[in-house]
């Protein structure tokens, strides 16, 4: 059990001041193989989860969008096409290795004009109040040390009427599915990480971090506490992943 001076890093308890460094080491390690591992780990289903997020975002031409913890830029790529020349997409990540991989990928695919890259901490976003029409954070919130503070920071920089979408691993709704998922996460996933990325420990942490993340209803209440309204969530793949959405008024 953690106290006011400690927090969770996977199943371990670490000083609060050290968690961001530990998480940083994980993502520096996995950055180059991140996209390949996403496809292998989810059997490609992560693409469908992200497509659904885009559909629920309500993004339109001319809007300003923040893809927070955007990593290798999958959502940024799609948003860039939607908002067009009159819009702007900010790809933000706290980890420089992930941000560099994302920038290189987007430039290689010909994306440049309407994208900006920002190294930023979700708990203290370096943007003015009421800046963004939409903010997404996909598979990033569980790695944040103070999730409530991050949700409040995101709400602050949303425009009135804007929406926040949190795509994250969650709690399977079927006990049978949960058992299979646990076996896969703790037995198969580290092996894949070792074979493909030569890093079993980082993928063991990622599996543990999913189990320590708030469940669907807890996160819903946290988003309400942060000042968002009309908060709902949609379970995807039996609740292995959930998409939460809230609006700022």
C-alpha positions as CSV (number, residue, x, y, z in Angstrom):
1,X,0.0,0.0,0.0
2,X,1.4,3.4,-1.0
3,X,1.4,6.5,1.3
4,X,1.6,10.2,0.5
5,X,5.3,9.9,-0.3
6,X,5.2,6.8,-2.4
7,X,3.3,5.5,-5.5
8,X,3.0,2.4,-7.6
9,X,5.4,1.5,-10.4
10,X,3.7,-1.6,-11.6
11,X,3.3,-3.8,-8.6
12,X,6.3,-2.1,-6.8
13,X,6.1,0.8,-4.4
14,X,8.5,3.6,-5.2
15,X,9.0,7.2,-4.0
16,X,6.8,9.6,-5.9
17,X,9.8,11.6,-7.1
18,X,11.3,8.5,-8.8
19,X,8.3,7.1,-10.7
20,X,8.6,9.4,-13.7
21,X,12.3,8.4,-14.1
22,X,11.4,4.7,-13.9
23,X,8.6,5.1,-16.5
24,X,11.0,7.2,-18.7
25,X,13.5,4.3,-18.7
26,X,10.8,1.9,-19.9
27,X,9.7,4.1,-22.8
28,X,13.3,5.0,-23.8
29,X,13.9,1.3,-24.0
30,X,10.8,0.3,-26.0
31,X,10.4,3.4,-28.3
32,X,12.1,1.9,-31.4
33,X,10.0,-1.3,-31.2
34,X,6.8,0.3,-29.9
35,X,4.7,0.1,-33.1
36,X,5.8,-3.5,-33.9
37,X,5.0,-4.6,-30.3
38,X,1.6,-2.9,-30.4
39,X,0.6,-4.9,-33.4
40,X,1.9,-8.1,-31.9
41,X,0.5,-7.6,-28.4
42,X,-3.0,-6.7,-29.6
43,X,-3.0,-8.7,-32.8
44,X,-3.6,-5.5,-34.6
45,X,-6.8,-4.7,-32.7
46,X,-5.3,-1.4,-31.3
47,X,-5.9,0.1,-34.7
48,X,-9.7,-0.5,-34.3
49,X,-9.6,1.0,-30.8
50,X,-7.9,4.1,-32.1
51,X,-10.3,4.3,-35.1
52,X,-13.2,4.3,-32.7
53,X,-11.5,7.1,-30.6
54,X,-11.2,9.2,-33.7
55,X,-14.9,8.6,-34.5
56,X,-15.9,9.6,-31.0
57,X,-13.7,12.7,-31.0
58,X,-16.0,14.8,-33.2
59,X,-12.9,16.3,-34.8
60,X,-13.6,18.7,-37.7
61,X,-11.6,20.9,-40.1
62,X,-10.0,23.9,-38.5
63,X,-9.9,22.6,-35.0
64,X,-7.0,22.5,-32.6
65,X,-6.3,19.1,-31.1
66,X,-3.9,17.8,-28.5
67,X,-2.7,14.2,-28.8
68,X,-1.3,13.8,-25.3
69,X,1.2,10.9,-24.6
70,X,0.9,10.6,-28.3
71,X,4.0,8.5,-28.7
72,X,4.6,7.4,-32.2
73,X,1.8,9.5,-33.6
74,X,-1.0,7.1,-34.7
75,X,-3.8,9.4,-33.6
76,X,-1.9,12.6,-34.7
77,X,-1.7,11.2,-38.2
78,X,-5.4,10.7,-38.4
79,X,-6.2,14.1,-36.8
80,X,-3.8,15.9,-39.1
81,X,-5.9,14.7,-42.1
82,X,-9.2,15.7,-40.5
83,X,-8.3,19.2,-39.3
84,X,-6.6,20.2,-42.5
85,X,-4.5,23.3,-43.3
86,X,-6.7,25.5,-41.2
87,X,-6.3,23.3,-38.1
88,X,-3.5,22.3,-35.8
89,X,-2.5,19.1,-34.0
90,X,-0.1,19.1,-31.1
91,X,1.7,15.8,-30.5
92,X,2.9,15.9,-26.9
93,X,4.8,13.3,-24.9
94,X,6.9,13.4,-21.8
95,X,9.4,11.0,-23.3
96,X,11.9,12.4,-25.8
97,X,12.6,9.0,-27.4
98,X,8.9,8.4,-28.1
99,X,8.5,11.9,-29.4
100,X,11.4,11.5,-31.7
101,X,10.2,8.2,-33.1
102,X,6.7,9.8,-33.7
103,X,8.2,12.9,-35.4
104,X,10.4,10.8,-37.7
105,X,7.4,8.5,-38.6
106,X,5.1,11.4,-39.4
107,X,7.8,13.2,-41.5
108,X,8.5,10.0,-43.4
109,X,4.8,9.7,-44.2
110,X,4.7,13.3,-45.5
111,X,3.0,15.0,-42.5
112,X,4.5,18.3,-41.6
113,X,2.5,21.6,-42.0
114,X,-0.2,21.4,-39.3
115,X,1.6,19.4,-36.6
116,X,3.7,20.7,-33.7
117,X,5.7,18.6,-31.3
118,X,5.9,19.3,-27.6
119,X,7.7,17.5,-24.8
120,X,5.3,18.0,-21.9
121,X,4.2,16.5,-18.6
122,X,0.5,15.7,-18.5
123,X,0.3,17.0,-14.9
124,X,1.4,20.5,-15.8
125,X,0.6,21.2,-19.5
126,X,2.4,24.1,-21.0
127,X,-0.6,25.6,-22.7
128,X,-3.0,28.5,-22.0
129,X,-6.4,27.9,-20.6
130,X,-9.2,27.1,-23.2
131,X,-6.8,26.2,-26.0
132,X,-8.0,22.9,-27.5
133,X,-11.2,21.7,-29.1
134,X,-10.3,18.1,-28.3
135,X,-7.7,16.2,-26.2
136,X,-6.9,12.5,-26.5
137,X,-4.7,10.5,-24.3
138,X,-4.3,6.9,-25.5
139,X,-2.6,4.3,-23.4
140,X,-0.8,7.0,-21.5
141,X,-2.8,7.9,-18.4
142,X,-1.9,4.8,-16.4
143,X,1.8,5.8,-16.6
144,X,1.2,9.3,-15.1
145,X,2.1,9.6,-11.4
146,X,-0.8,11.9,-10.3
147,X,-3.7,11.0,-12.6
148,X,-6.1,13.4,-10.9
149,X,-3.8,16.3,-11.4
150,X,-3.3,15.3,-15.0
151,X,-7.0,15.2,-15.7
152,X,-7.4,18.6,-14.1
153,X,-4.6,20.0,-16.3
154,X,-6.3,18.6,-19.4
155,X,-9.6,20.1,-18.4
156,X,-8.0,23.5,-17.9
157,X,-6.6,23.6,-21.4
158,X,-9.8,22.4,-23.1
159,X,-12.1,25.0,-24.6
160,X,-15.6,25.3,-23.2
161,X,-17.6,22.7,-25.2
162,X,-14.4,20.7,-25.9
163,X,-14.1,17.0,-25.1
164,X,-11.5,14.8,-23.5
165,X,-11.1,11.2,-24.6
166,X,-9.1,8.7,-22.5
167,X,-8.4,5.4,-24.3
168,X,-6.9,3.0,-21.8
169,X,-6.6,-0.6,-20.7
170,X,-9.3,-1.3,-18.2
171,X,-11.1,-4.2,-16.4
172,X,-12.6,-7.0,-18.4
173,X,-16.3,-7.5,-17.7
174,X,-16.3,-11.2,-18.0
175,X,-14.4,-13.3,-15.3
176,X,-13.5,-16.0,-17.9
177,X,-12.0,-13.4,-20.2
178,X,-10.1,-11.8,-17.3
179,X,-8.4,-15.1,-16.5
180,X,-7.3,-15.6,-20.0
181,X,-6.2,-12.0,-20.3
182,X,-4.1,-12.3,-17.0
183,X,-2.4,-15.5,-18.3
184,X,-1.6,-13.8,-21.6
185,X,-0.3,-10.6,-19.9
186,X,2.0,-12.2,-17.4
187,X,3.1,-15.3,-19.3
188,X,3.1,-14.5,-23.0
189,X,3.7,-10.7,-23.1
190,X,7.1,-10.6,-21.4
191,X,8.3,-13.4,-23.7
192,X,7.2,-11.4,-26.8
193,X,9.0,-8.4,-25.3
194,X,12.2,-10.4,-24.8
195,X,12.1,-11.9,-28.3
196,X,11.2,-8.7,-30.2
197,X,12.4,-5.8,-28.1
198,X,15.0,-7.7,-26.0
199,X,13.3,-6.3,-23.0
200,X,11.0,-8.6,-20.9
201,X,11.1,-6.3,-17.8
202,X,9.5,-3.3,-19.5
203,X,6.6,-5.4,-20.8
204,X,6.2,-7.0,-17.5
205,X,5.9,-3.4,-16.0
206,X,3.3,-2.5,-18.7
207,X,1.2,-5.5,-17.8
208,X,1.4,-4.6,-14.1
209,X,0.6,-1.0,-14.7
210,X,-2.6,-2.0,-16.4
211,X,-3.7,-3.9,-13.3
212,X,-3.0,-0.9,-11.1
213,X,-5.0,1.5,-13.3
214,X,-8.4,2.7,-12.0
215,X,-11.4,0.6,-13.3
216,X,-14.1,2.1,-15.5
217,X,-16.3,3.6,-12.9
218,X,-13.4,4.9,-10.8
219,X,-11.9,6.8,-13.8
220,X,-15.4,8.1,-14.7
221,X,-15.7,9.7,-11.2
222,X,-12.1,11.1,-11.5
223,X,-13.0,12.8,-14.7
224,X,-16.1,14.3,-13.1
225,X,-14.0,15.5,-10.2
226,X,-11.7,17.2,-12.6
227,X,-14.6,19.3,-13.8
228,X,-15.9,17.4,-16.9
229,X,-19.5,16.8,-17.6
230,X,-21.5,14.2,-19.4
231,X,-18.8,11.6,-18.7
232,X,-19.4,8.2,-20.1
233,X,-17.4,5.2,-21.2
234,X,-17.6,2.5,-23.8
235,X,-16.1,-1.0,-23.2
236,X,-14.1,-2.3,-26.1
237,X,-13.1,-6.0,-26.5
238,X,-15.0,-7.0,-23.4
239,X,-13.6,-4.2,-21.2
240,X,-9.9,-5.1,-21.9
241,X,-9.9,-1.5,-23.1
242,X,-12.3,1.3,-22.4
243,X,-12.8,4.7,-24.0
244,X,-13.9,7.4,-21.6
245,X,-15.3,10.7,-22.8
246,X,-16.1,13.9,-21.0
247,X,-17.1,17.5,-22.0
248,X,-16.0,20.8,-20.6
249,X,-18.8,23.4,-19.9
